């Protein structure tokens, strides 16, 4: 094609309304190419300026399971360091007291009643004769029609990778790839690994050499992915979802022996679990070292979170009450921090409560992308808090209309159908089979020992009504139908029907 007939030339000629000589064609072309390169460079630079986001999700890591929150037995020097030089959220919460619903809330930015994943497995887990109410049925697979973090970030030009525990569908039709991720490894429907040591028998992860540790392997794969992105101009989102420290409780022999020889200074004393915690911490240190030895850290934000509180089978959450599966603080309060030395060089502690549904709006702020009009977001971005703005009072809600079987720790059920609200320091828990709720002042009673219903009836009424209104506004079903085989006089084992 002759240059004077080139579409770019014709457009410029029309815009400038002048006739060009043959000599000027070359100059015009040169200028046009420079303008085009400049426009492309500007667009490229704008995309590149968006930060990379690495989101690390631990499984069942309790608030008290890290040294910086008071553990004297478990050792987490790498997490302590990152939390100490980043923004540590001292009142961070999971959306649910167990794995799958929280993970769905993170992916969608929505409360459980919207996406339908309310618990792990069936919603009537436990002895049926002791269940007074019929719970709300549970969905076990995240609908691919929902809008996920990956799909939102993709519209902002991000490459999205998922490595680790998925627990929201199988590794084929409903894997991370079906929810907008460009790369997926190790994620399938199981909530726990068959083994932490190879062979893993995970259809979404090729086995490594016999005896290889799963947490080590996932970190190696994450670093391999990061190396592949070092020279790329496209920003990336890496969702690194560790299986640790969920059951089965398996640790490296050397670490088990180390902690068996260590004197326990508080109620935490599980040597195997301690070894699992240390392996998790060591691998986060590996990832951090790689980032700092590369150019990626200059424009990367690292976010750390846990999906629920510590399990009663492995750890002790004292001074928090309860454990995984419960709406008490031990079941839903988690360790969390945001670290980016270049973007957020001034560290600090943020006391304002944060919920895991806040992650998606926060990532959207960093990516400078707006929500899809069809997407209902229940969380709030915390970017303003990172920028030093004053926190506004906000209300947090939980909805868990399910039964979860109890433990040897004096609970016939860890959870019965109910909901909870926190506003300021006050938290109210309502179990649907009871007319009254429990009210606690977390600022003065983090252990939730004293029910303030009778001492502060005004606050009790305020929160109870606000919780009921929220349930109604979000179309959250309040269980009222009585279970036909329920026996109020029934006992099992050494426990009465329900003990809280």
N, C-alpha and C positions, 0 to 999 in steps of 0.2 A: 504494500500500500504506500502511495506517495505521501510524504509528510503533510502536504497542504490539504490532503483529504482525510488525514487522521482525525477521529472523533474528538480527541482532546484539543487538537489545533482548532477545529471548527467551533467548538464550544468557547474557547478563549477569544477567537476572532469575533464571534457574535456578542460576547460579553463586552469586549472593548470597543466594538463597532468601528474597527479600522481595517484597512487593507494592508497586508504584509507583503513585502518584497521577498524574493527568494533568499536574499542575504539575511533577512530578519527571521526567516523560518527557523534556522538553526539556533539563533539566540532565543527565540520564543520557546522552542522545544527544550532547550537547556533550562530556561527559567521554569517552564512547566514541570520538568522532571524534578527540579529542586523543590518546587512547591509540593509536588506529590510525595516526594521522599520526606519532606518536612511534616506533611500531614500524617503520613504513616508512622513516622518516628514519634510524633506527638501522641498518636493513638497507642502505639506500642509502649511509650513511656508511661502513659496514663494507666494502662493495664498492669505494667510491671510495678507501678508504685503501690498497688494494692498489696496489703501484707499477706504473706503465706500464713496459714493457720494450721497448727498442729494441736489436735484435741486428744488428750490421753484420758481414757476412762478405765479406772480400776474397778474390779468386781468384788463387792462385799467388804471393801476396806472401810473399817469403822472410823469415826471421828477421832477416837482415842487411840487408834492403831498407829499413829505417827508420833515420833518423838516431840515434834514441835507443838503437839496438842496434849502432851503430858505423859506419853508412854515411857516408862522407865525400863521396860523389858525388850520391846522390839526396837530395832535400830534402823533409822531412816535418814542417814546423813545427807543424801542427795536431795530428797524431798525437802528436808529441813532447809538446806541451802537455797534452793529455788524459791521456796515459800518466803524465806527471809529477805530475799532481794527482789521479790515481786510483790504483787498485790494479794494478800492473804484474806480470804473471805471467812470471817470467824463465825458467821451465821449462814452457812451454805446448806441447802437442803436438796434431797432427792424428791421427785414428784410422787414417789410411791415407796413403800417399805420393802419391795423386792424387785428383782432384776428387770423382767420384760416390760412392765408398764413404764418404768422410768426411761428405759431405752427408747420406747416408742414416743414418749414425751420429748426427749432430746431431739429425735429425728424430725418431729413434726412441729414442735413449739406449742403443742396443745395438751390440755388436760386429758386424763384417761377417758372420761365420758364421751369425748369427741371421737377418738380413734378406736375405742372399744377394747383395748388391751388393758385389763384390770388387775391381772395377777399372772402367776406362772401355772400353767395347767388348768385344771378344773377350778371353779370358784367355790366348790363345797368340799375342800380338802379337810379331812378329819372325820371324827366319829359322827355319822349322820343323825343318830338319835339325840345327840347333845346340841344339835343346831336348831335354834328356835325359828329362824327365818329362812326363807328360800332366797339365796343370794342372786345377784344379777349374773346372767350367763357371760362367760368370758370369750373373747376372740384371742386366738393364739398366733395369728399371722397378720402382720401389718398390711393393710390394703394398699395395693400398688397405685390406687387412685389418689392417695394422700400426697401432699407436696412435701418433699423431704429437704433437709439441709442441702444435700448434694444438688438437687434439682434447682434450688434457689441460687446457690453459689455458681452453678454452671451458667446461669444467665448473666453473671458478672464476669465471666471469662475464666473461671477456675477449673483446674484439673482436679478431680476428686478421687481419693483412694481410701479404701476401707481394709484394715488388717485386724483380724482377731475375732472375738466373740460377737455374733450377730443376734441369735436367739429370737428373731422376728419372722422366720420363714426358712424354707429349705435353701440348699445351695444351687438350685436350678431356677425354678420359676419365680421364686420370691426372695432371691438373694439381694445383696446390696446393689448388684448390677441392674436389678429391676427397679431400683429406687434412685437412679441417677448417678451412681458411682461409675467411674471410668475403669476402675481397677478394684479387684476384690480378692482377698486371700484369707483362708481359714474360717470363714464365717458360714455356719449352717444352723439348723434348728435347735441343736442341743444347747442347754444353758450351762453345761459343765463339760470339761474334757473327759474322755474315757481314761486318759492317763496324761500326766504332766511330763512323762518321759517317753521318747520314741520307742516303739511305733505308736503313733497317736490314734490311728484308725479314724481319721477325720477325712471325709471324702473331698473336702475343700482345701486340704493341705497335704502336699506330698511329704511322706515320712523322711526325716533326716536319719543320720546314723543312729544306731541303737544307743539309748541312754541320753540322747540330746534332750535338753530341757525346753519345754514349750515356751516359757517366758523369754528365754535366751533367743529362741528361734524367731519369735515374733519381732523382737527388737532388731535382729539381724535383717529380717525382711523389710522392716521399716527403714533402716539405714540404707538398704539397697535401693529402696524407692526414692529416698531423699537424694541419693547420689545421682539418680537418673534425672532429677529435676534441677540440679545445680546450674546447668548451662541453659536452662529453658527460660524464656521471657514470661511465660504464662504463670500466673500465681497458682498455688496449689492448696488444697485442703486435705490433710491427712488425718483420718479418724483411726487412732490406734487404740483398739479395744482389748485390753488384756483379759484373759480368763482368770488370772490371779487376782485375788487370793481365795477364790471360790473353791468349794470341795470338788474333787477328792483332795484330802489333805496329804500332800506329798511334797517333800522337800529334799534337797541334796543332803546326803549323809553327813558331809563335813559340817554343814550348818546345823543340822539336828544335834550333832554332838557338841557343837559350840554352845548352843542354848541350853542343852541339858546340864552343862557345866556352869551356866550362869545363874547366879542367885537372883531370884525374883524379888523385886522391891515393892511390888503392889499385887493386885489380883490377877494380872496377866502373867501367865507362866507356861503357855503352850509352846514347847520347843519346835515342833513341826511347823506350826503356823508362823512362828517367829522366823524360821528359815524361809518360808514362802514370802513373807513381807520383805525380808532382806534381799531376796532374789529380785523381787519387783523393784525395789529401790535401786539396786545395783544397775539394773537395765535402764531405768530412767536416767541414771548417771551416764551410762554408755551413750544414750541418745543425746543428752545434753552436751557431752564432750564432743561428739561428732558435729553438732550444730556450731559450737564455738570454734572448732577447728576448720570450719568451712566458711563460705561467705553468706550462708543462708541466714544466720542469726541476725544479720543487720536488718532484715525486713521480714522477720518471722515472729509470730505471737504464739506462745505455748500456753495451753489451758489444761489444767489438771482437775479431775473430778472423780467421785465415786458414785456408783449407782444406787447404793443404799447403805444402811448401817451394818455394823459387824454382826456376824452370825453367832448365836448362842452356842453353836456346836464347836466354835473355834476360839472365841475371844471373849473378853469382858469389857463392856462399854462404860463402866463406872468412871465418872460420876453420872453419866447419862442413864436414864431409866430405860429398861427394855432392850430389844435387839432387833435384828433383821426380821421383817414380817409384822412389826408393830408400829403404830402411829405415835408412840412415845419417842422422845428425842433419840434414843439409842437405835431406833429403826430407820430414821429419816435424816438426821443431821450427819453431814459428811465433810471430810477435808476437801478444800478447793483453793486453787490459786491461779493467777494469771501472771505470766512472766514474759517480758520482752525488754531487755536492757537498752535497746536503741530507741524503741517507740515509747516505752514508759520507763525512763531511767530512774525515777524517784519511787522507791518502794513504800509500802505502807499497809496497814491493816484496815479493812473495810468492815465495819460493824453492821451495816445495812443488810438485812436478809436477802438472800439470793436463792432462786429456785431453778432447777435444771431446765425448765421451759424458757428461762432467760437466755440460754446459750444461743439459740437460733437467732433471736433479734439482735444479740450482741455481734454475732458473726456477720449478720447482714449490714450492720453499721460499719464494720471494718471493710466490708466488700463494697460499700456504697451502693447497695441494691435495695429496692423497695419490695414490699410483700406483694405477692399475687393477689388481686382483688378477691379471688376465690378462696384465699387462704386466711383462716381465722387464727390469729396468734394470741396465745394467752400469757406469754411471758413479756418481760420488759428488758430492753437493752441496759447493760450496766456501764456502757462506755462513758456516760456523763460522770459517773462516780470515779472512773479511772482518770478523768480529766480534772478532778478536784472539785466538782460541783457538789453542792449540799444535797444530801439524800432527802427525798420526800418520804413521808410515812406511807407504807404500802401494806396491803393485806395479802397473805399467802393462804392457799387452800389446798386441801388434800381430799381425795375421794377414793375410798377403798371398800366397795360393797361386797366383800367376799369373806369366806372363812379360810383360815390357814391353821393347820394342825399345830398343836403345842409341842412341849418339850419336857425334858426331865427337870426343867428349872421352874416348876410350880405353875405352869400355864397350861390349862387344858386346850386353849386356843391362843395362838399368838395374835390373831386378828379375828374379829367378828365384824359383820357389815357395819360400816360407819364412815365418818368424815371428820375433818378437823380444820381449824382456822387459827392463824397466828396474826395478830395485829399489835404492833409495838412489842412490848415484852410479854403480852398476854397470849396464851394459847388455850383453846377450848377443843376438847375431843368429845364427839357425840357418837355413841353406839346406837344403831337404829332400833335395837330391841329394848332400849331404856328410854324413859321419859326425861331423865335428867342427864346432863353432861358433866364433864370434869373441866375445871378452870385452873390454870396454873400461871404463875408469874415467873417467867424464865430468867428474868434479870436477878431475882432474889432466890430462885428455887430451880436451878438448872436440872436438878434430879427429879422434879415433878413429884414431890412428896406430899405437898399440902394442897388439897382441893379447896379453892377459894370461893366456891359457889355461895356458901352462906355468908362469908365475910365481905364479898364484893358483888352483891346482887346486881348492881347497875351495870358493871362491866360484863357480868355473866349474861344478862339479858341482851345487851348490845351485840355481843359476839354470836350468841345463839341465833338471834334473828338475822344477822348478816350472813351466817352460814346457811341457814334455811333459804334465804333469798337467793344466794349464789347457786345452791343446788337446783332451785326452780328455774333460774335464768339460763342455766347451762343444760337443762333437760336431763339432769342426773337423777336416776331413779332412786328413791328412798325405799328400801325393802320393808314391806309391811305384811306380806303374805306369810302365814304360819306354816311351817314344815309339818305335814300330816303325821310323820312318824316321830316328831319331837316328844320327849318324855321329860318333864320338868323334875322328876324324881330320879332320873337315870344318873348313875355314876359309873365311871370306868377307871380302872386302875386305882391309884390312891388319891385321885383328884375328884373334886366335885364337878358338876356340869361345866361351870365356867369360873375361873379364878383370874382376877386381874391384879 
